[in-house]
Amino acid sequence: MHCERLFETDSYLQSCDTRIGAVHPGAVELESTVFYPEGGGQPGDSGTLTLADGRVLRVMDTRKGEAPGAILHRIEDLPTDLMPGQLATARIDWERRHRHMRMHTCLHLLCTLVDAGVTGGSISADKARLDFDLPEATLNKEDLSARLNELINRDRPVGMRWITDAELDAAPELVRTMSVRPPRGSGQVRLIEVEGIDLQPCGGTHVARIGEIGAVVVSKIEKKGRQNRRVIVRFAQ
């Protein structure tokens, strides 16, 4: 079933009232959700699902289902009496999500500082990484850390807009990632714009202003393969 993805238009929405749309072994689909499903290097959200009778179910993580638009909320100890149509309140682990938002937005800034294609990446609540298509060791930890924090201190707004698949095809330079393609298939693609700094397709969650990221440090630069450099970023505090 198709799920209304509330997180796409408001990353700060922490809860929503919804209905159970479908029940699967160990997971449920919801008619609408604030839970981001794992994808693009960003982990799926965790949190709770509170039923109308007061029972609180733990959502361990969130993933995309096999059907187009489906989102699976994996439930610990799924009750046997759950039925489609039941009312529920979905609530994310906000502290964890917010750290993902800060780090994901930081990676957008990192993209602008390294003149190379992105071959991979991942995000966690404490650190994140991007892999770049670079054959030579041309990156410096201290220099990248200083330039990242200089950008963050500009505190520029982060916005979004939508373009069609055809418009994206006409502007392939917007796509920075070589291994992960932008979410497509619905006829439109979401662009994330850091005012005056970055513009690229992305389906993840982000902060509203880059100053919210806080201080970061490039903790390690590793060689991963003949033509690959991995940059690891952590929160400074």
C-alpha positions in Angstrom: 0.0 0.0 0.0 1.1 3.6 -0.5 2.0 5.5 2.6 1.8 9.3 3.1 5.4 10.2 3.8 5.1 13.2 6.2 8.8 13.3 6.8 9.4 14.4 3.2 7.8 17.8 3.7 8.6 18.3 7.5 11.7 16.7 8.9 10.8 18.2 12.3 7.4 16.4 12.7 8.0 14.0 15.6 4.6 12.3 15.7 1.3 11.7 13.8 -2.0 10.1 14.3 -2.6 7.4 11.7 -4.2 4.0 11.0 -2.6 0.6 10.5 -2.7 0.0 6.8 -1.4 -3.6 6.7 0.1 -6.2 9.0 3.0 -8.4 8.1 5.1 -10.9 10.1 7.1 -8.6 12.5 6.1 -5.4 10.8 3.2 -3.0 10.0 2.5 -0.5 7.3 0.8 2.8 8.2 -1.5 5.0 6.2 0.8 7.9 7.0 4.1 8.1 8.9 6.8 10.3 10.3 9.3 7.4 10.2 12.0 7.7 7.6 12.8 4.3 6.0 16.4 3.2 5.6 17.8 4.5 2.3 20.5 6.7 0.7 23.0 5.8 3.5 20.6 7.1 6.3 19.3 4.6 8.8 15.6 4.0 9.3 14.0 5.7 12.2 13.1 3.9 15.5 10.5 5.0 18.0 7.0 3.9 19.2 3.6 3.1 18.0 0.8 3.7 20.6 -2.4 1.9 20.0 -5.9 3.3 20.8 -6.1 0.9 23.9 -2.9 2.4 25.3 -0.5 -0.3 24.4 2.9 1.0 23.3 4.8 -1.0 20.7 8.5 -0.5 20.0 9.4 0.3 16.4 12.9 -1.1 16.1 13.6 0.3 12.6 11.9 1.3 9.4 12.5 0.0 5.9 11.1 0.3 2.4 8.7 -2.6 1.4 8.8 -4.5 -1.8 5.8 -2.8 -3.2 6.2 0.7 -4.6 5.6 3.3 -1.8 5.4 0.7 1.0 7.1 1.4 4.3 7.6 -1.3 6.8 7.8 -0.4 10.5 9.5 -3.4 12.2 7.8 -4.0 15.6 9.3 -5.8 18.6 6.9 -8.4 19.9 4.2 -7.7 17.3 0.7 -8.4 18.9 -1.3 -11.1 17.2 -4.6 -9.1 17.4 -3.4 -6.1 15.2 -5.8 -5.4 12.3 -5.8 -2.9 9.4 -7.8 0.2 10.2 -6.8 0.4 13.9 -6.0 3.9 15.1 -2.4 4.5 16.3 0.0 7.3 17.1 3.4 7.0 15.6 6.3 8.8 17.4 10.0 8.8 16.4 13.1 8.7 18.6 13.6 12.4 18.0 17.1 12.7 19.5 18.4 10.0 17.2 16.6 11.4 14.1 17.9 14.9 14.8 21.5 13.7 14.9 20.9 11.9 11.6 19.5 15.2 10.1 22.5 17.2 11.3 25.0 14.7 10.0 23.2 14.2 6.7 23.2 17.9 6.0 26.8 18.0 6.9 27.6 15.5 4.2 25.9 17.8 1.6 28.5 20.5 2.7 31.3 18.0 2.4 30.3 17.2 -1.2 30.9 20.8 -2.1 34.5 20.8 -0.7 35.8 17.7 -2.6 35.9 17.9 -6.4 35.1 14.2 -7.1 32.2 11.9 -7.5 30.7 10.2 -4.5 31.0 6.4 -4.6 29.3 5.6 -1.3 28.3 6.8 2.1 26.6 6.1 5.4 25.2 8.0 8.4 24.9 7.2 12.1 24.0 9.2 15.1 27.6 9.9 15.9 29.5 10.0 12.7 29.1 9.7 8.9 31.3 9.0 5.9 31.5 9.7 2.2 33.7 7.8 -0.3 35.1 9.8 -3.2 36.4 8.7 -6.6 40.0 10.0 -6.0 43.1 8.1 -7.0 45.6 10.3 -5.1 45.8 11.3 -1.5 45.0 15.0 -2.1 42.7 15.5 1.0 43.8 16.9 4.4 41.9 16.3 7.6 42.7 19.6 9.2 42.0 21.6 6.1 38.6 19.8 5.5 37.6 20.3 9.1 38.3 24.0 9.0 36.5 24.5 5.7 33.5 22.5 6.9 33.1 24.5 10.1 33.5 27.7 8.2 30.5 26.7 6.0 28.5 25.6 9.0 29.1 28.9 10.7 27.5 30.8 7.8 24.2 29.3 9.1 22.5 29.3 5.6 18.9 28.1 5.3 18.2 24.7 3.9 15.2 24.4 1.6 13.6 21.9 -0.8 11.8 22.0 -4.1 10.6 19.5 -6.7 11.5 19.0 -10.3 10.3 16.5 -12.8 12.3 13.4 -13.9 12.7 15.0 -17.3 14.2 18.2 -15.7 16.7 16.0 -13.8 17.6 14.2 -17.0 18.4 17.6 -18.5 20.6 18.6 -15.6 22.8 15.5 -14.8 25.4 17.6 -13.0 23.0 17.9 -10.1 23.6 14.2 -9.2 26.8 13.8 -7.1 26.5 10.2 -6.2 27.9 7.5 -8.5 26.5 4.5 -6.6 23.1 5.7 -5.3 20.6 7.2 -7.7 18.1 9.8 -6.7 14.6 8.6 -5.7 12.5 8.4 -8.9 9.5 6.8 -10.3 6.8 9.2 -9.0 7.3 11.7 -11.8 9.1 14.2 -9.6 12.4 14.4 -7.7 13.1 16.4 -4.5 16.0 18.7 -4.5 17.7 19.9 -1.3 19.2 23.3 -1.5 21.7 24.9 0.9 21.3 28.5 0.0 24.3 29.6 -2.0 26.3 26.5 -1.3 24.7 23.3 -2.6 21.9 21.9 -4.7 21.3 18.2 -5.3 18.6 15.5 -5.3 18.1 13.8 -2.0 15.3 11.8 -0.2 16.7 12.1 3.3 15.9 14.4 6.3 17.8 17.6 6.9 18.0 20.5 9.3 16.4 23.9 8.5 19.7 25.9 8.8 23.2 24.6 8.6 24.3 26.3 11.8 22.1 23.6 13.6 24.7 21.0 12.6 27.2 22.3 15.2 30.9 21.9 15.2 32.3 18.8 13.4 35.7 17.3 12.8 37.1 15.1 10.0 38.5 12.3 12.1 40.0 10.1 9.4 40.7 9.9 5.7 41.3 6.3 4.4 42.3 4.7 1.2 39.6 2.3 0.1 40.7 0.6 -3.1 42.8 1.8 -5.9 40.7 4.9 -6.7 38.7 5.6 -3.6 39.2 7.9 -0.5 36.9 7.6 2.5 36.3 10.7 4.6 34.9 10.2 8.1 33.2 13.1 9.9 32.2 13.2 13.6 30.5 15.7 15.8 33.1 17.7 17.7 31.1 17.3 21.0 
